[in-house]
Amino acid sequence: MHRWTLLLGFALAIVGIAGATWSYGYRQALDSLAERSAADLALASDRVSTQLQIYQELAVLMADHPALATLQTAADRKAAQALLRSVADKTAALDVFYADRSGKVLVSAAGIAPANVASEGYFHRAMQGALGTGSGVLSTGGRRAYFYAAPSFKAEQGLQGALIVVADVEDVEQTWRGSLPAVFFTNDDGEVFISNRPELLFWRRAEAGLGISPQNGVDVALEVSSYGGHDIWELSWSPYLPQRALHLAVDLPVIGLQGQILVDVAPARRIAVLQSAALAALCLAFGTFLFLTMERRRTLAEANAVLESRVEARTRALQSTNSQLRREVSEREEAEAALKKAQEELVQAGKLSALGQMSAGISHELNQPLMAIQQYAENAEAFLQREQTERVGENLTRIAGMSARMARIIKNLRSFSRNENEPMARVDLVQVINTAVELTASRLETDRVSLDWKPPQGGDPVYAWGGEVRLTQVFVNLINNAADAMLGQADRAITVALDVTQDAGRRLSVSVKDIGPGIREPEKMFDPFYSTKVVSSSEGMGLGLSISYGLLQSFGGNIRGANAAQGAVFTVELDR
């Protein structure tokens, strides 16, 4: 009975640990997701504001055009209408019209303007001498439009009227529809006016957890909850919207709208489940091993008591023990085979873990060239319209350079993440270190760690025996460990040095030195699961140095670690 009580208590403890791990992992994943989503929302908001800015500038520039100064005769209005129609055609505006101080529309480019705009808020704002803005659905055609109204002044006569530019919202949406998570912009009434998901248009959040859509007049369920300081919306509206989403919002007073974004939290939940499952499996394995050990000891004690009482029973017990030993030998052989396979999988897991730690920096490294390519492409289009072909060529050359940079980053990631099963071969050690430095560059830049690495003079390759991907993983682990060791201090520097001395019988050596606190227990540094970091932290489980040691031993190399005058130094030795 006592044994079953212990088992039940242990099971409850595992459940509690797994639940706490899930909660912590989910919070961390939501924090990271919120940061990325805020950046996506800011990007979408800037894009909408920038596209509408064109029409704002058009309204300001055209407000005081000489053709609008006198509209007394039919000929004047006809000339002004031709001018406005030309401007609307060139800028893709739905309409451009001019209204006098009473709000009466005197001339219009497309003729979709109302006869009088005196009741419109944007016109009232323009009549106060400021730039007026507004949004709404046109009565003609039912199209969504955004209005910019600029006041028109005459010398010595003051305010005479307003020029209104009508922007087509659908034209703005076409450039980014479907390119981001669900993004939408609501007006002062809380109604969705702009979105990259058509099913959200004109939706308005109501009370009691409902949302009302004027498109079909049907109430849709909306449950809002909070977790870790983040708003979580549970939806069931459309297959193109997440069922459970992180909700963020930002006010855009410049255009009078509020930007909002819905991002699926399913990946964050999966990460939390995997973390909790991994820790629960580790605890369960340890508990099972401990339980089996206790059971084995109890069985052996009972067998010894029987052996002391009767010779016949002793003989039968010995036979039973011999049979059990044979089974254990067979199980151990199977366990050794499984251990070898697990070690191979652990090497790959170490690489994937390193890639996971570097994912934010790698995303930043890829995002910068992408944004630059977009900017150069837009510049090239503008120069091409101006027939400045030389400037177009310069922008295309820059785009090619950025593309090559992205290709190099992706090539290194693909090479680093693949399983390498090839036998040992001749490997360029300089190229291996260059690849490791490039893979860790983003992380080092984020943590403000300086790296000093100077390849041998002359640019000649230095060949060693080994595997390219495995060697790359070793140096990535060493550089990341050095950076981790210095996170708690202000000055952070790593030095990588390659010794190519041609002494007879001397092996190639590469040293990785930091200026951190040094190695606390040098005799344990290559033991599996030994780590000075916080238990269950995201920095790792103490397998990096153990994996590196095994990889180097697999192709005849060696690794040593020691404390220097300041910090620690790890030396990798390889056959030429």
C-alpha positions in Angstrom: 0.0 0.0 0.0 2.9 2.4 0.9 4.4 1.7 -2.5 1.2 2.6 -4.4 0.9 5.8 -2.3 4.5 6.8 -3.4 3.6 6.0 -7.1 0.5 8.2 -6.9 2.4 11.0 -5.2 5.1 10.8 -7.9 2.5 10.8 -10.7 0.8 13.9 -9.2 4.2 15.6 -8.9 4.9 15.0 -12.5 1.6 16.4 -13.5 2.2 19.5 -11.4 5.7 20.0 -12.9 4.4 19.5 -16.4 1.6 22.0 -15.8 3.9 24.6 -14.4 6.3 24.0 -17.3 3.5 24.4 -19.8 2.3 27.6 -18.2 5.8 29.1 -18.2 6.5 28.0 -21.8 3.2 29.3 -23.0 3.8 32.7 -21.4 7.3 32.9 -22.9 6.0 31.9 -26.4 3.2 34.5 -26.1 5.7 37.2 -25.2 7.9 36.3 -28.2 4.8 36.1 -30.5 3.6 39.5 -29.2 6.9 41.1 -30.1 6.8 39.7 -33.7 3.1 40.6 -34.1 3.7 44.2 -32.9 6.3 44.5 -35.6 3.9 43.1 -38.2 1.2 45.4 -37.1 3.5 48.4 -37.2 4.6 47.4 -40.7 1.0 47.1 -41.9 0.1 50.4 -40.2 3.0 52.2 -41.8 2.1 50.8 -45.2 -1.5 52.0 -45.0 -0.4 55.4 -43.7 2.2 55.8 -46.4 -0.2 54.8 -49.2 -2.8 57.3 -48.0 -0.1 59.9 -47.6 0.1 60.2 -51.4 -3.5 61.4 -51.5 -2.9 63.8 -48.6 0.0 65.5 -50.4 -2.1 65.6 -53.6 -4.9 67.5 -51.8 -2.5 70.0 -50.3 -0.6 70.6 -53.6 -3.8 71.0 -55.7 -5.8 73.1 -53.3 -4.3 76.4 -54.5 -4.0 75.6 -58.2 -4.7 78.6 -60.4 -7.3 76.7 -62.4 -9.5 76.6 -59.2 -9.1 80.3 -58.5 -12.0 81.3 -60.7 -15.0 79.0 -61.4 -17.5 81.6 -62.4 -18.1 80.6 -66.0 -18.9 77.2 -67.6 -15.6 77.4 -69.5 -13.7 77.8 -66.2 -15.5 74.8 -64.7 -14.9 72.7 -67.8 -11.2 73.5 -67.7 -11.0 72.8 -64.0 -12.9 69.5 -64.5 -10.4 68.4 -67.2 -7.5 69.2 -64.8 -9.0 67.3 -61.9 -9.9 64.3 -64.2 -6.2 64.2 -65.4 -5.0 64.3 -61.8 -7.4 61.5 -60.7 -6.4 59.3 -63.6 -2.7 59.7 -62.9 -3.0 59.1 -59.2 -5.7 56.4 -59.2 -7.9 58.5 -57.0 -11.6 57.7 -57.1 -12.5 61.3 -57.4 -11.1 64.9 -57.0 -13.7 67.7 -56.4 -13.8 71.3 -55.3 -16.4 72.8 -53.0 -17.0 76.4 -52.1 -17.3 77.7 -48.5 -21.0 76.7 -48.3 -20.2 73.1 -49.1 -21.6 73.1 -52.6 -19.5 71.0 -55.1 -18.6 73.2 -58.0 -16.5 70.8 -60.1 -15.7 67.1 -59.9 -13.4 64.8 -61.8 -15.5 61.6 -61.8 -18.9 63.0 -60.8 -19.4 60.6 -57.9 -19.2 63.4 -55.3 -22.4 64.5 -53.5 -23.9 67.8 -54.5 -23.1 69.3 -51.1 -20.6 68.2 -48.4 -21.4 70.9 -45.8 -22.4 68.2 -43.3 -19.2 66.2 -43.6 -16.7 66.3 -40.8 -13.7 66.5 -43.1 -15.2 69.6 -44.8 -15.8 71.3 -41.4 -12.1 70.7 -40.6 -11.0 72.2 -43.9 -13.2 75.2 -43.3 -11.2 75.8 -40.0 -8.0 76.1 -42.1 -6.7 72.7 -41.3 -6.4 69.4 -43.3 -9.6 67.4 -42.9 -9.8 63.6 -43.1 -12.6 61.1 -43.1 -13.8 57.7 -44.2 -17.0 56.2 -45.4 -18.9 54.2 -48.0 -19.8 56.1 -51.2 -23.5 56.3 -51.9 -22.6 55.8 -55.6 -21.3 52.3 -56.2 -21.0 51.4 -52.5 -17.2 51.6 -52.5 -15.2 52.3 -49.4 -13.3 55.6 -49.6 -11.0 57.8 -47.6 -11.3 61.6 -47.9 -8.6 64.3 -47.6 -9.9 67.9 -47.6 -7.4 70.7 -48.0 -8.5 74.4 -47.6 -8.1 76.7 -50.6 -7.0 80.3 -50.0 -6.9 83.3 -52.3 -4.6 86.3 -51.8 -6.3 89.1 -49.8 -9.6 87.1 -49.8 -8.8 84.3 -47.3 -10.5 80.9 -47.3 -12.5 80.3 -50.4 -13.3 76.6 -50.4 -11.8 73.1 -50.1 -10.3 70.6 -52.5 -11.3 67.0 -51.6 -9.4 63.9 -52.8 -11.2 60.6 -52.6 -8.9 57.6 -52.2 -10.0 54.1 -53.1 -9.5 51.8 -50.0 -9.6 48.7 -52.1 -6.7 49.9 -54.2 -4.7 50.4 -50.9 -5.6 46.8 -49.8 -4.5 45.1 -53.0 -0.8 45.5 -52.3 -0.8 43.7 -48.9 -3.9 41.5 -48.8 -3.0 38.0 -47.5 0.7 38.9 -46.9 0.4 39.1 -43.1 -1.7 37.6 -40.4 -5.3 39.0 -40.1 -4.9 42.8 -39.9 -7.8 45.2 -39.8 -8.3 48.9 -39.2 -11.4 50.2 -37.4 -13.0 53.7 -37.5 -14.3 55.8 -34.6 -17.5 53.6 -34.5 -15.4 50.5 -34.0 -16.3 49.2 -37.4 -13.7 47.4 -39.6 -13.1 49.7 -42.5 -9.8 48.3 -44.0 -8.6 44.7 -43.8 -6.5 42.1 -45.6 -9.3 39.6 -44.8 -12.5 40.4 -46.7 -14.7 38.5 -44.2 -13.8 41.0 -41.5 -15.0 44.1 -43.4 -17.7 46.1 -41.6 -17.5 43.8 -38.6 -18.1 45.6 -35.3 -17.4 44.3 -31.8 -20.6 44.3 -29.7 -21.3 43.7 -26.0 -21.7 40.3 -24.3 -18.9 38.7 -26.3 -20.5 39.0 -29.7 -19.5 40.5 -33.0 -22.0 41.9 -35.5 -21.3 41.8 -39.2 -23.5 44.2 -41.4 -22.6 42.0 -44.4 -25.0 39.3 -43.3 -26.5 40.7 -40.1 -25.5 37.6 -38.2 -24.0 37.7 -34.7 -20.8 35.7 -34.3 -19.4 34.4 -31.0 -16.3 36.1 -29.6 -14.8 35.1 -26.3 -12.0 37.3 -25.0 -9.7 36.1 -22.2 -6.3 37.2 -20.8 -3.2 35.1 -20.3 0.1 36.5 -19.2 -1.0 40.1 -19.8 -2.1 39.3 -23.4 -5.6 39.4 -24.9 -6.7 36.0 -26.4 -9.7 36.0 -28.8 -11.5 32.7 -29.5 -13.2 32.9 -32.9 -15.3 30.6 -35.0 -16.0 32.8 -38.0 -14.0 31.6 -41.0 -11.5 28.9 -42.0 -9.2 31.7 -43.0 -9.1 33.1 -39.4 -7.4 31.4 -36.4 -9.8 29.8 -33.8 -7.6 31.1 -31.0 -5.6 34.3 -31.7 -3.4 36.8 -29.9 -5.0 40.3 -30.3 -3.0 43.5 -30.4 -4.1 47.1 -31.2 -2.4 50.4 -32.0 -4.0 53.9 -32.4 -3.2 55.7 -35.6 -4.3 59.3 -34.9 -2.8 60.6 -38.2 -5.4 58.8 -40.3 -8.1 58.5 -37.6 -8.1 54.7 -37.4 -7.1 52.0 -35.0 -4.9 49.1 -36.3 -5.5 45.6 -34.9 -4.0 42.2 -35.6 -5.0 38.6 -34.9 -2.2 36.0 -34.8 -2.7 32.3 -34.3 -1.4 31.1 -30.9 -1.4 27.4 -31.9 2.4 27.4 -32.5 2.9 28.9 -29.0 0.7 26.2 -27.5 2.5 23.5 -29.3 5.9 24.7 -28.1 4.6 24.8 -24.5 3.2 21.3 -24.8 6.5 19.9 -26.2 8.4 21.5 -23.4 6.1 20.2 -20.7 6.0 16.7 -22.4 9.8 16.6 -22.6 10.3 17.5 -19.0 7.5 15.0 -17.9 9.1 12.2 -19.9 12.5 13.0 -18.3 11.0 12.9 -14.8 9.1 9.7 -15.6 12.2 8.0 -16.9 14.1 8.9 -13.8 11.2 7.8 -11.5 10.9 4.5 -13.4 14.6 3.8 -13.1 14.5 4.6 -9.4 11.4 2.4 -8.9 12.9 -0.5 -10.8 16.1 -0.2 -8.8 14.2 -0.4 -5.5 12.2 -3.3 -6.7 15.3 -5.2 -7.7 16.9 -4.6 -4.4 13.8 -5.9 -2.6 13.7 -9.0 -4.8 17.3 -9.8 -4.2 16.8 -9.4 -0.4 13.9 -12.0 -0.5 16.0 -14.3 -2.6 18.9 -14.1 -0.1 16.5 -15.1 2.7 15.3 -18.1 0.8 18.8 -19.1 -0.1 19.8 -19.2 3.6 16.9 -21.4 4.5 17.0 -24.2 2.0 19.6 -25.6 -0.4 17.1 -26.6 -2.9 15.5 -23.2 -2.8 19.0 -21.7 -3.2 19.6 -23.7 -6.3 16.4 -22.8 -7.9 17.0 -19.1 -7.0 20.5 -19.3 -8.6 19.0 -20.8 -11.7 16.4 -18.1 -11.7 19.1 -15.4 -11.2 21.1 -16.9 -14.0 18.1 -16.7 -16.3 17.4 -13.2 -15.2 21.1 -12.2 -15.8 20.9 -13.6 -19.3 17.8 -11.5 -20.0 19.6 -8.5 -18.5 22.6 -9.0 -20.8 20.3 -9.2 -23.8 18.4 -6.0 -22.6 21.8 -4.2 -22.0 22.9 -5.0 -25.5 19.6 -3.7 -26.8 20.0 -0.6 -24.5 23.5 0.0 -25.9 22.2 -0.1 -29.4 19.4 2.3 -28.5 22.0 4.5 -26.7 24.1 4.7 -29.8 21.1 5.8 -31.9 20.0 8.3 -29.2 23.5 9.8 -29.3 23.3 10.3 -33.0 19.9 11.9 -32.6 21.2 14.1 -29.8 23.9 15.5 -32.1 21.1 16.6 -34.5 19.0 17.9 -31.6 22.0 20.0 -30.5 22.2 21.6 -33.9 18.4 22.3 -34.0 18.6 23.7 -30.5 21.4 26.1 -31.6 19.3 27.1 -34.6 16.3 27.7 -32.3 18.5 30.1 -30.1 19.7 31.9 -33.3 16.2 32.1 -34.9 15.4 35.6 -33.9 18.7 36.9 -35.1 18.5 34.9 -38.3 15.0 36.4 -38.9 16.5 39.9 -38.4 19.4 39.1 -40.8 16.9 38.0 -43.5 14.5 40.8 -42.9 17.0 43.6 -43.4 18.0 42.5 -47.0 14.3 41.9 -47.8 13.4 45.5 -46.7 16.4 46.8 -48.6 15.4 44.9 -51.8 11.9 46.3 -51.6 13.2 49.9 -51.2 15.7 49.5 -54.1 13.0 48.0 -56.3 10.7 50.9 -55.6 13.6 53.3 -56.3 14.4 51.5 -59.5 10.8 51.8 -60.7 10.8 55.5 -60.0 14.1 56.0 -61.8 12.8 53.9 -64.7 9.7 56.2 -65.0 12.1 59.1 -65.1 14.3 57.3 -67.7 17.3 57.4 -65.5 18.7 54.1 -66.6 22.1 54.4 -64.8 20.4 54.8 -61.5 18.2 51.9 -62.3 21.3 49.7 -62.9 22.8 50.8 -59.6 19.6 49.8 -57.7 19.5 46.4 -59.5 23.2 45.8 -58.6 22.3 46.5 -55.0 19.4 44.1 -55.2 21.6 41.4 -56.6 24.1 41.9 -53.7 21.3 41.7 -51.1 20.0 38.5 -52.8 23.5 36.9 -52.7 23.7 37.8 -49.0 20.4 36.1 -48.3 21.4 33.0 -50.4 24.6 32.7 -48.4 22.8 32.8 -45.0 20.2 30.2 -46.2 23.0 28.0 -47.6 24.8 28.0 -44.3 21.6 27.2 -42.4 20.7 24.3 -44.7 24.2 22.9 -44.4 24.3 23.3 -40.7 20.9 21.7 -40.0 21.3 18.6 -42.2 22.3 15.2 -40.8 25.9 14.3 -41.8 26.6 10.6 -42.2 29.5 10.9 -44.6 32.9 9.4 -43.6 35.8 11.6 -42.6 37.3 13.7 -45.4 39.6 16.7 -46.0 37.9 19.8 -44.6 38.9 23.5 -45.0 39.2 24.5 -41.3 39.2 28.2 -42.2 35.9 27.9 -44.1 34.4 25.9 -41.2 35.2 28.6 -38.7 33.9 31.3 -41.1 30.6 29.5 -41.3 30.3 29.1 -37.5 31.1 32.8 -37.1 28.5 33.8 -39.7 25.8 31.5 -38.0 26.4 33.1 -34.6 26.9 36.7 -35.8 23.3 37.8 -35.2 23.1 36.3 -31.7 26.5 38.0 -30.8 25.3 41.3 -32.2 22.1 41.1 -30.1 24.0 40.3 -26.9 26.7 42.9 -27.7 29.5 40.4 -27.8 32.6 41.3 -29.9 34.3 38.5 -31.8 38.0 38.6 -32.8 38.7 36.1 -35.6 41.4 36.7 -38.2 42.0 33.9 -40.8 45.6 33.1 -41.7 47.4 35.6 -44.0 47.5 34.7 -47.7 43.9 33.3 -47.8 45.2 29.7 -48.4 42.9 26.9 -47.0 44.0 24.9 -44.0 43.0 21.3 -44.3 42.1 18.9 -41.4 40.5 15.5 -41.1 36.9 15.5 -40.0 33.3 16.2 -41.1 32.4 19.7 -42.2 28.9 19.9 -40.6 30.0 18.3 -37.3 33.0 20.6 -37.0 30.8 23.6 -37.7 28.5 22.4 -34.9 31.4 22.1 -32.5 32.5 25.7 -33.1 28.9 27.0 -32.9 28.5 25.3 -29.5 31.8 26.8 -28.2 31.0 30.3 -29.4 27.5 30.2 -28.0 28.8 28.8 -24.7 31.3 31.6 -24.4 28.6 34.2 -25.1 26.3 32.6 -22.5 29.1 32.7 -19.9 29.5 36.5 -20.2 25.8 37.5 -20.2 26.0 38.7 -16.6 28.8 41.2 -17.2 29.2 44.5 -19.2 32.3 43.7 -21.2 31.9 40.7 -23.6 34.6 39.5 -26.0 35.5 36.3 -27.7 38.8 35.5 -29.4 39.1 32.7 -32.0 42.7 31.8 -33.0 44.0 29.1 -35.5 47.5 27.8 -34.9 49.0 26.5 -38.2 52.6 26.0 -36.9 54.3 23.4 -39.2 56.2 21.6 -36.5 56.7 17.9 -37.2 54.0 15.8 -35.6 52.1 18.8 -34.3 48.4 18.8 -34.8 46.3 21.7 -35.9 44.7 23.6 -33.0 41.9 26.2 -32.7 41.3 28.1 -29.4 38.1 29.8 -28.4 38.7 32.2 -25.5 36.3 34.4 -23.5 36.6 37.0 -20.7 33.9 35.5 -18.5 34.0 34.1 -15.0 35.8 31.0 -16.1 35.1 27.2 -15.5 33.7 26.5 -12.1 34.3 22.7 -12.1 36.8 21.8 -14.9 36.6 18.1 -14.1 32.8 18.0 -14.9 32.6 20.3 -17.9 32.3 17.5 -20.5 29.8 15.4 -18.5 26.3 15.2 -20.1 23.6 17.4 -18.5 26.2 19.4 -16.5 25.4 23.1 -16.7 25.9 26.2 -14.5 22.8 27.7 -16.0 19.4 27.8 -14.3 17.6 24.5 -14.3 14.9 24.2 -17.1 16.0 27.6 -18.5 15.9 28.2 -22.2 19.7 28.4 -22.5 20.1 24.6 -22.6 20.4 21.4 -20.6 24.2 21.1 -20.4 24.7 18.9 -23.5 26.7 21.3 -25.8 30.2 20.4 -24.5 29.4 16.7 -24.2 28.1 16.6 -27.8 31.2 18.6 -29.0 33.5 16.1 -27.1 31.8 13.1 -28.7 31.9 14.7 -32.2 35.7 15.4 -32.0 36.4 11.9 -30.7 34.5 10.4 -33.5 37.0 11.5 -36.1 40.2 11.4 -34.0 40.2 14.9 -32.6 40.4 16.2 -29.1 39.1 19.1 -27.0 40.6 20.6 -23.8 39.2 23.3 -21.5 41.0 25.4 -18.9 40.8 28.7 -17.0 42.9 31.5 -18.3 44.1 34.7 -16.5 40.6 36.1 -17.3 37.9 33.8 -18.5 38.1 30.3 -20.0 39.8 28.9 -23.1 38.8 25.8 -25.1 41.3 24.2 -27.5 40.3 21.9 -30.3 43.0 19.7 -31.8 42.7 18.0 -35.2 44.9 15.9 -37.4 46.3 17.6 -40.5 
